[in-house]
């Protein structure tokens, strides 16, 4: 099973209208739904599940509740949870990343199918990343020591890939957004 997980780390604002977080999440979810054979899940902090499900128009059962406030631990938990539930490949995208086409997700899955030992990365030109893909079931420790919210996110993840002896497949470079995954 191929899974696209959309990480919604920032809390959508309730009620009156759609905010930029929810709009970006919906755009990422729509891109993910366009990938043939992919299942879409949304991951968000546990206290935001109901709000995120409602604003992003997904069933609450399709939302992975994250504990704590460590962005690295969230990412590790998303991969572990989805592999435990039967996923063979997981591509994690940040809901606040710059817009991307469904083809980028398809390319990530194709790379993971060709080489289960690699890491698919979508770099952002500000030093962050908008996408990280892995084939399971083992989840390498790619998130410890990453300086989240800085221009060093991609460099730190690449360092962890080297430490874990993982090859990297780069997807297209994306221009920075106000809050790409480097800011989560």
RANOR-V43484 format. One record per pair of residues at least 6 apart in sequence whose C-alpha atoms are under 7 Angstrom apart, sorted by the first residue. I is the first residue (numbers start at 1). GAP is how many residues later the second one is. Records with the same first field share a line. If there is no record, write none. Layout:
I = GAP + GAP
//
This chain:
1 = 85 + 86 + 87 + 88
2 = 35 + 36 + 37 + 85 + 86 + 87 + 88
3 = 35 + 36 + 37 + 84 + 86 + 87 + 88
4 = 28 + 34 + 35 + 36 + 37 + 86 + 87 + 88
5 = 35 + 36 + 37 + 38 + 85 + 86 + 87 + 88
6 = 22 + 23 + 35 + 36 + 37 + 86 + 87 + 88 + 89
7 = 35 + 36 + 37 + 86 + 87 + 88
8 = 17 + 35 + 36 + 86 + 87
9 = 35 + 36 + 175
10 = 11
11 = 37
12 = 7 + 9 + 10 + 40
13 = 6
21 = 75
22 = 33 + 34
24 = 71 + 72
25 = 31 + 70 + 71
26 = 30
28 = 67
31 = 70 + 71
32 = 8 + 70
33 = 7
34 = 68
35 = 67 + 71
41 = 21 + 22
42 = 20 + 21 + 22
43 = 20 + 21 + 22 + 23
44 = 20 + 21 + 22
45 = 20 + 21 + 22
46 = 19 + 20 + 21
49 = 11 + 14 + 16
50 = 10
53 = 6 + 7 + 10
66 = 8
71 = 113
72 = 71 + 72
76 = 67
79 = 11 + 60
80 = 59
83 = 53 + 54
88 = 47 + 48 + 49
89 = 45 + 46 + 47
90 = 43 + 44 + 45
91 = 40 + 41 + 42 + 43
92 = 39 + 40 + 41
93 = 37 + 38 + 39
94 = 36 + 37 + 86 + 87
96 = 83 + 84 + 85
97 = 33 + 80 + 82 + 83 + 84
98 = 76 + 77 + 78 + 79 + 82
104 = 67
108 = 12 + 25
112 = 6 + 22 + 23
116 = 19
117 = 49 + 50
118 = 16 + 48 + 49 + 50 + 51
119 = 13 + 14 + 15 + 47 + 48 + 49 + 50
120 = 12 + 13 + 14 + 48 + 49 + 50 + 51
121 = 8 + 10 + 11 + 12 + 47 + 48 + 49 + 50
122 = 7 + 8 + 9 + 10 + 48 + 49 + 50 + 51
123 = 6 + 7 + 31 + 50 + 51
124 = 6 + 49 + 50 + 51 + 52
125 = 48 + 49 + 50 + 51
126 = 25 + 50
127 = 24 + 25 + 26 + 27
128 = 23 + 24 + 25 + 26 + 52 + 53 + 54
129 = 25 + 51 + 52 + 53
130 = 50 + 51
140 = 24
142 = 15 + 18 + 19
143 = 14
146 = 7 + 10 + 11
147 = 6
148 = 34 + 35 + 36
149 = 33 + 34 + 35
150 = 32 + 33
151 = 31
153 = 29
161 = 6
//
